[in-house]
Amino acid sequence: MVFEDSMQIAERRLIDGATLEELKEAARDLRALAPDSVLAELVEARIAEIEVPARSEGDSEPTNEGA
């Protein structure tokens, strides 16, 4: 039953274009169904990728050149 519920959650929410809030809700639901859910871990990893701002090539640390 838990697997079937997890699959339904995945079908409803884990599609391309899901909002960050939808992903967070899906992760919460998956954890409620199965605390050790691998699918929830994947969703949480995706959330982390979205929330952590990616560094662009021009955003390097300042240097002390010329000092």
Steps between C-alpha positions, in 0.01 A plus 500: 500500500779745585669438165174563313443822694856612426453436131177702496680792666780474247255494211313806627790720605838385376472618146703752306391849589402423859532802726735504797202494736354199318831317532519580873145378552576180309810438715297552819230262377754237399675523839164462676432182304851355528760678715786326319364571152766511230258692281471766772880521509504564126236771533691662786819495293314674218369760746855564622616552141227758446553684829879528485584782262729386225822694463559647164849516356530869584415458868841384619647591836678836511877477486769714655674570171709814512506508881 
